[in-house]
């Protein structure tokens, strides 16, 4: 494994009531976060292939951790998203190298299928700063009930020479959705849109 992981944290959020109404079944989101050493911290490097390979490693690992935390089969995952925060000695392109070329395929394998693009965000920050993970339905981008997000933060991460990489997976959409759009039961899952 190329990734030098300092720590992994897993979080599960379960909403049972919203606006004093029961949410049945409860909506659940899980995130898995890896804090890794940034091999290029503090210097410009033209070839970011090592970070792309780390992204591939982390996509599967973090996706599997989310599915396990939710206690579901991979095919029961409904939404996903990814995000990365580089410490002050990193650059945004380091986060992009981890997230974009190679992380998606192993994440899709961890949740079975995934025809839609994996929503993503990247930023620079320091210990304790919030990292937002955008969420969208894994098979159809037009499912509005699954436009959502999850926040994660670690009090000691990322340090200046680290990258915090996060994946989120859900087993449902938002609690009490009612803004229309394509329904889960109407998904074709062929083009990633519908």
C-alpha positions in Angstrom: 0.0 0.0 0.0 1.3 3.4 -1.0 -0.9 5.3 1.4 0.8 6.1 4.8 -2.3 6.2 7.0 -2.0 7.8 10.4 -5.6 7.2 11.4 -9.0 6.1 10.1 -12.3 7.4 11.6 -15.8 6.1 10.8 -19.0 8.0 11.6 -22.7 7.0 11.3 -25.5 9.5 11.4 -29.1 8.2 11.8 -32.1 10.6 11.7 -35.2 9.2 13.3 -37.3 12.4 13.7 -37.4 15.6 11.6 -39.7 18.6 12.3 -41.2 16.5 15.1 -42.3 13.8 12.6 -41.1 10.2 12.7 -38.7 9.2 9.8 -39.5 5.6 9.0 -37.3 4.0 8.1 -34.6 6.2 9.6 -32.2 7.8 7.1 -28.6 6.9 7.6 -25.3 8.2 6.4 -21.8 6.8 7.1 -18.5 8.4 6.4 -15.0 6.9 6.6 -12.0 9.3 6.8 -8.4 8.4 6.3 -5.6 10.8 7.4 -2.5 10.2 5.2 0.9 11.6 4.9 1.2 13.9 1.8 4.2 12.7 0.0 4.5 16.0 -1.9 3.9 18.4 1.0 5.9 21.6 0.7 7.2 21.1 -2.9 5.9 21.3 -6.4 5.9 17.9 -8.3 4.8 17.6 -11.9 3.9 13.9 -11.8 1.1 13.1 -9.2 0.8 9.5 -10.1 1.6 8.3 -6.6 -1.4 10.3 -5.3 -3.7 8.8 -8.0 -2.7 5.3 -6.9 -3.4 6.3 -3.2 -6.8 7.4 -4.4 -7.5 4.0 -5.9 -6.4 2.3 -2.6 -8.6 4.6 -0.5 -11.7 4.4 -2.7 -12.2 0.7 -2.0 -11.1 0.8 1.6 -13.2 3.8 2.7 -16.2 2.7 0.7 -16.2 -0.8 2.3 -15.8 0.8 5.7 -19.0 2.9 5.1 -21.0 -0.1 3.9 -19.9 -2.1 6.9 -20.7 0.8 9.3 -24.2 0.9 7.9 -24.6 -2.8 8.2 -26.0 -3.2 4.6 -25.2 -5.2 1.5 -23.2 -3.2 -1.0 -26.2 -3.1 -3.4 -28.3 -1.5 -0.7 -26.2 1.7 -0.8 -28.1 4.6 -2.4 -25.9 7.7 -2.4 -22.2 8.4 -2.3 -19.7 11.2 -2.3 -16.0 12.0 -1.7 -13.9 14.9 -0.4 -10.3 15.7 0.5 -8.6 18.4 2.6 -4.9 19.1 2.2 -2.9 20.6 5.1 -1.2 24.0 4.7 1.9 22.5 3.0 -0.2 20.8 0.3 -2.0 22.1 -2.8 -5.5 21.6 -4.1 -4.1 19.6 -7.0 -3.0 17.0 -4.5 -6.6 16.6 -3.4 -7.7 16.4 -7.0 -5.2 13.7 -7.8 -6.5 11.5 -5.0 -10.2 12.1 -5.8 -10.6 12.2 -9.5 -8.7 9.8 -11.8 -8.8 6.6 -9.7 -10.8 6.7 -6.5 -14.2 6.3 -8.2 -13.9 2.9 -9.7 -13.1 1.0 -6.4 -15.7 3.1 -4.6 -18.3 2.0 -7.1 -17.2 -1.6 -6.6 -17.7 -1.2 -2.9 -21.3 -0.1 -3.4 -22.1 -2.2 -6.4 -22.7 -0.3 -9.6 -22.7 3.5 -9.4 -23.6 4.8 -12.8 -23.7 8.4 -11.7 -20.7 10.7 -11.2 -19.4 10.7 -7.6 -19.9 14.2 -6.2 -16.7 15.7 -4.7 -15.2 18.6 -2.9 -11.7 19.7 -2.1 -10.1 22.3 0.1 -7.1 23.4 2.1 -7.4 23.5 5.9 -6.0 22.6 9.2 -6.8 20.6 12.3 -10.4 20.7 13.3 -11.7 22.3 10.2 -15.0 21.0 8.7 -14.8 19.0 5.5 -18.1 18.8 3.5 -18.8 15.7 1.6 -21.5 16.2 -1.1 -23.9 13.4 -1.8 -25.9 12.3 -4.8 -27.7 9.1 -5.8 -25.1 6.5 -7.0 -27.1 5.5 -10.1 -29.1 8.6 -11.2 -28.0 12.2 -10.8 -31.6 13.5 -11.2 -32.9 11.9 -7.9 -33.4 15.2 -5.9 -34.3 13.4 -2.7 -30.7 12.3 -2.5 -29.0 15.7 -3.0 -27.4 16.0 0.4 -24.1 16.2 2.2 -22.3 15.2 5.4 -19.8 17.1 7.5 -16.7 15.5 9.1 -13.9 16.9 11.1 -11.1 15.6 13.3 -9.6 17.7 16.0 -6.0 16.8 15.0 -6.3 16.6 11.2 -5.1 17.5 8.7 -1.6 18.5 9.9 0.5 20.6 7.5 2.0 17.6 5.8 -1.2 15.5 5.6 -4.3 15.0 3.5 -7.7 14.1 5.0 -9.6 11.9 2.5 -13.3 11.1 3.1 -16.0 9.0 1.5 -19.6 9.0 2.5 -22.3 6.4 1.7 -26.0 6.4 2.5 -28.8 3.8 2.6 -31.5 6.4 1.8 -32.1 10.0 0.8 -32.9 13.0 3.0 -35.5 12.7 5.7 -39.1 13.6 4.5 -38.1 14.6 0.9 -40.7 16.5 -1.0 -39.1 18.6 -3.7 -40.1 16.4 -6.6 -37.8 15.0 -9.3 -37.1 11.5 -10.3 -38.0 8.9 -7.7 -35.8 6.0 -6.7 -38.4 3.6 -8.1 -38.1 5.3 -11.5 -34.3 5.0 -11.9 -33.1 3.3 -15.1 -29.4 3.6 -14.0 -28.1 3.4 -17.6 -26.6 6.9 -18.3 -26.0 8.1 -14.7 -28.6 10.8 -15.1 -32.0 9.0 -14.9 
